[in-house]
Amino acid sequence: MAKSESSKVLDFINKIKMVDPSKHKVLEGIRKIVFEHYPKIKEHMMYGGILFKLDEDVAGVFVYKHHVSLEFSYGYKFEDPDKLLDGGGQYRRHLKFKSMDEVQTKNIDFFVKQIGLFDQ
């Protein structure tokens, strides 16, 4: 996986690693999948998490007390046959992860591939 170009992102990742190693693994697992599909995607810090940007912000990963959330800017447009996406706002939808096992079982690839379809 590519190392982030943002020193703020790197500082955030290192802080999570020291404070909560299990959430750090989830965070890095999610980032790895995003970069596998979009090697040139950019990262920056905003709203207390890491935002992923193509032409605009398309997704973000946020670390909370009890879970890590992968949020999709245009998630309301995503196919979701298994009803895994949470959220009822106008645009955003998200997946919550409490463990690294869930990174494997919630089919992140399926959703991450859809990011580029709706990059405005």
Secondary structure, DSSP 8 states (H G I E B T S, - for coil): ----S-HHHHHHHHHHHHH-HHHHHHHHHHHHHHHHH-TT-EEEEETTEEEEESSSEEEEEEE-SS-EEEEETTGGGS--TT---B--SSS-EEEEESSHHHHHHTTHHHHHHHHTTS--
